[in-house]
Amino acid sequence: MTSHQTTQTMKPATAAKKLGVYLEATPAEFQEGVVSRAELNALQSDPPEWLQELRRNGPHPRPVVASKLGVSIAGLARGGVTEPLTTEQIDALKQDGPEWLQKERATQAEVREEAARIKERNAARSEQADRD
């Protein structure tokens, strides 16, 4: 009995998420097909011009927008940003520095500090447990 290995494929939405791009801004042939693992790897290692352009100028999906602004996705929603933004729009928001953005950045900084504190505490506890 021989086993046939099937090619692992994914929906375009999954591939777009893995590539960090907004699906609706990708070419029609990307949106309408399926993407194999090999194709995804090829897109990541040697991105075509359309992918480079999307990554450079957008529109960017919410996780990328949140990352570029230094806030959480929930923070974007609280700030009223629900649509994908271009790099130009993100840069304009950074320059304008609206109150909601400053507040969400401060909140995100607090969350990171708390996570670091908990990580240190847990490491110290683990170290103590190893000594006991």
Contacts in CASP RR format, 6 or more apart in sequence:
PFRMAT RR
TARGET T0000
AUTHOR 0000-0000-0000
METHOD contacts of the structure
MODEL  1
MTSHQTTQTMKPATAAKKLGVYLEATPAEFQEGVVSRAELNALQSDPPEW
LQELRRNGPHPRPVVASKLGVSIAGLARGGVTEPLTTEQIDALKQDGPEW
LQKERATQAEVREEAARIKERNAARSEQADRD
7 36 0 8 1.000
7 37 0 8 1.000
7 38 0 8 1.000
8 36 0 8 1.000
8 37 0 8 1.000
9 34 0 8 1.000
9 35 0 8 1.000
9 36 0 8 1.000
9 37 0 8 1.000
10 18 0 8 1.000
10 34 0 8 1.000
10 35 0 8 1.000
10 36 0 8 1.000
10 37 0 8 1.000
10 40 0 8 1.000
11 34 0 8 1.000
11 35 0 8 1.000
12 23 0 8 1.000
12 26 0 8 1.000
12 30 0 8 1.000
12 31 0 8 1.000
12 32 0 8 1.000
12 33 0 8 1.000
12 34 0 8 1.000
12 35 0 8 1.000
13 23 0 8 1.000
14 35 0 8 1.000
15 30 0 8 1.000
15 35 0 8 1.000
15 39 0 8 1.000
15 40 0 8 1.000
15 43 0 8 1.000
16 22 0 8 1.000
16 23 0 8 1.000
16 26 0 8 1.000
16 30 0 8 1.000
16 61 0 8 1.000
17 23 0 8 1.000
17 61 0 8 1.000
18 40 0 8 1.000
18 44 0 8 1.000
19 40 0 8 1.000
19 43 0 8 1.000
19 44 0 8 1.000
19 51 0 8 1.000
20 55 0 8 1.000
20 60 0 8 1.000
20 61 0 8 1.000
20 63 0 8 1.000
20 64 0 8 1.000
21 51 0 8 1.000
21 54 0 8 1.000
21 55 0 8 1.000
21 58 0 8 1.000
21 60 0 8 1.000
21 61 0 8 1.000
22 54 0 8 1.000
22 58 0 8 1.000
22 59 0 8 1.000
22 60 0 8 1.000
22 61 0 8 1.000
22 84 0 8 1.000
23 31 0 8 1.000
23 61 0 8 1.000
24 31 0 8 1.000
24 59 0 8 1.000
24 84 0 8 1.000
25 54 0 8 1.000
25 58 0 8 1.000
25 59 0 8 1.000
25 84 0 8 1.000
26 50 0 8 1.000
26 54 0 8 1.000
27 50 0 8 1.000
35 43 0 8 1.000
43 51 0 8 1.000
47 55 0 8 1.000
56 87 0 8 1.000
57 86 0 8 1.000
57 87 0 8 1.000
57 88 0 8 1.000
58 84 0 8 1.000
58 85 0 8 1.000
58 86 0 8 1.000
58 87 0 8 1.000
59 84 0 8 1.000
59 85 0 8 1.000
59 86 0 8 1.000
60 68 0 8 1.000
60 84 0 8 1.000
60 85 0 8 1.000
60 86 0 8 1.000
60 87 0 8 1.000
60 90 0 8 1.000
61 84 0 8 1.000
62 73 0 8 1.000
62 76 0 8 1.000
62 81 0 8 1.000
62 84 0 8 1.000
63 73 0 8 1.000
65 76 0 8 1.000
65 81 0 8 1.000
65 84 0 8 1.000
65 85 0 8 1.000
65 90 0 8 1.000
66 72 0 8 1.000
66 73 0 8 1.000
66 75 0 8 1.000
66 76 0 8 1.000
68 87 0 8 1.000
68 90 0 8 1.000
69 76 0 8 1.000
69 90 0 8 1.000
69 93 0 8 1.000
69 94 0 8 1.000
69 101 0 8 1.000
69 104 0 8 1.000
69 105 0 8 1.000
70 104 0 8 1.000
70 105 0 8 1.000
70 108 0 8 1.000
71 101 0 8 1.000
71 104 0 8 1.000
71 105 0 8 1.000
71 107 0 8 1.000
71 108 0 8 1.000
72 104 0 8 1.000
72 107 0 8 1.000
72 108 0 8 1.000
72 111 0 8 1.000
75 100 0 8 1.000
75 104 0 8 1.000
75 107 0 8 1.000
76 82 0 8 1.000
76 104 0 8 1.000
78 100 0 8 1.000
78 104 0 8 1.000
79 100 0 8 1.000
79 101 0 8 1.000
79 104 0 8 1.000
80 100 0 8 1.000
81 93 0 8 1.000
85 93 0 8 1.000
93 101 0 8 1.000
94 101 0 8 1.000
END
